[in-house]
Amino acid sequence: MTEQHPDGPAGADEKARRTLASKLNLLLDAVAAERGQPLTYREIATALGDRGVSLSRARWSYMLSGTGYLVTDEALLRGLAGYFEVSADYLLGGPDAVEPDRIAAVNELIAAMRAAKVRTFAARTLGEVSPPTLRAITEILNQVIDGPANEKKN
């Protein structure tokens, strides 16, 4: 597959770039959570190089940000999928490709941990607020933060 210039079908390319960026960032978050530290560009580029696939720093940057050209290089996307131990269809399949269970589970944990930090920060910051007001704020935070997770379960 070839690179598509961003001046092509603008809406489709933009959505595809954002989708790919989102998937790659989810993979990075999941791996960072699993191993306790973030991956570096150098680690990824070296691993891909060992597979015979090259990845420039500029390309990696615009893939993660969802800007620049739409990356459709099948060898690169398959190499990344292999590196992250997910199905190539996840990166090649577009917005309807199913998120791997391992990645979904780790990212749900990350979301819960971030939500706990928000709740803790709010409790510390709003310490001078009356208990009924704190309860109301907590309830709203719980609805906003837990809402998407609860919808998936129902």
C-alpha positions in Angstrom: 0.0 0.0 0.0 1.2 3.6 -0.6 1.1 6.7 1.4 -1.8 9.0 0.8 -1.2 12.8 0.8 -3.4 14.6 3.4 -4.8 16.7 0.5 -6.7 13.6 -0.7 -10.2 12.9 0.5 -9.7 15.2 3.5 -12.5 13.9 5.9 -11.7 10.2 5.4 -7.9 10.7 5.7 -8.3 12.8 8.8 -10.5 10.3 10.5 -8.2 7.4 9.5 -5.1 9.3 10.8 -6.9 10.0 14.1 -8.0 6.4 14.4 -4.5 5.1 13.8 -3.0 7.6 16.2 -5.6 6.6 18.9 -4.8 2.9 18.4 -1.1 3.4 18.6 -1.4 5.6 21.7 -3.6 3.0 23.4 -0.9 0.3 22.6 1.8 2.6 24.0 -0.3 3.2 27.2 -0.9 -0.5 27.6 2.7 -1.5 27.2 3.8 1.3 29.6 1.4 0.1 32.2 2.4 -3.5 31.8 6.2 -2.9 32.0 6.1 0.2 34.3 7.8 2.6 32.0 7.0 4.1 28.6 8.5 2.7 25.3 11.0 4.9 23.5 11.1 5.6 19.8 14.5 4.0 19.7 13.2 0.7 21.2 10.4 0.5 18.6 12.6 1.5 15.7 15.3 -1.0 16.6 12.7 -3.8 17.0 11.2 -3.0 13.7 14.6 -2.8 12.1 15.3 -6.3 13.3 12.1 -7.3 11.3 13.4 -5.5 8.2 11.1 -2.5 8.6 12.3 1.0 8.9 10.6 3.8 10.9 11.8 7.3 10.9 11.4 9.5 14.0 9.3 12.0 11.9 7.0 9.3 10.6 6.5 7.9 14.1 5.8 11.4 15.4 3.1 12.1 12.9 1.6 8.6 13.2 1.2 9.3 17.0 -0.2 12.8 16.5 -2.6 11.9 13.7 -1.1 14.6 11.5 0.9 14.5 8.2 0.4 11.7 5.7 -2.0 8.8 6.3 0.3 5.9 6.9 -1.0 2.9 5.0 2.4 1.1 4.6 1.3 -2.5 5.2 4.7 -3.8 6.1 5.2 -1.1 8.7 1.7 -1.6 10.2 2.2 -5.4 10.3 5.6 -4.9 11.9 4.1 -2.6 14.6 1.3 -5.1 15.2 3.8 -7.9 15.6 5.9 -5.8 18.0 2.9 -4.9 20.1 1.6 -8.5 19.9 -1.8 -7.6 18.4 -3.6 -8.8 15.3 -2.4 -6.9 12.2 -6.1 -6.3 11.5 -6.3 -4.0 14.5 -3.9 -1.5 12.8 -4.9 -2.3 9.2 -8.6 -2.7 9.7 -9.7 0.9 10.1 -12.1 2.3 12.7 -14.2 -0.9 13.0 -11.4 -3.2 13.9 -11.9 -4.7 17.3 -9.6 -3.6 20.2 -7.6 -6.6 21.5 -8.9 -7.9 24.9 -5.5 -7.5 26.5 -5.2 -3.9 25.4 -8.8 -3.1 26.4 -8.3 -4.6 29.9 -5.1 -2.7 30.5 -6.6 0.5 29.3 -9.7 0.1 31.5 -7.3 -0.3 34.4 -5.4 2.9 33.4 -8.7 4.8 33.1 -9.7 3.6 36.6 -6.4 4.6 38.0 -6.6 8.1 36.4 -10.2 8.4 37.7 -8.9 7.6 41.2 -6.3 10.3 40.9 -9.0 12.8 39.8 -11.2 11.9 42.8 -8.2 12.2 45.2 -7.2 15.5 43.7 -10.8 16.8 43.9 -11.1 15.7 47.6 -7.9 17.5 48.5 -8.6 20.6 46.6 -12.2 20.9 47.7 -11.5 20.2 51.4 -13.2 23.4 52.5 -16.5 22.6 50.8 -19.5 21.4 52.7 -20.1 17.6 52.9 -23.3 17.8 50.8 -21.6 19.7 48.1 -18.6 17.3 48.2 -21.1 14.4 47.8 -22.8 16.0 44.9 -19.4 16.7 43.2 -18.3 13.1 43.9 -21.6 11.8 42.4 -21.1 13.9 39.2 -17.4 12.8 38.9 -18.5 9.1 39.3 -21.1 9.5 36.6 -18.7 11.2 34.2 -15.7 8.9 34.9 -17.5 5.6 35.3 -20.2 6.2 32.7 -18.5 4.8 29.7 -17.2 1.7 31.6 -20.7 1.0 33.0 -22.2 1.4 29.5 -19.9 -1.3 28.2 -20.9 -3.7 30.9 -24.6 -3.3 30.4 
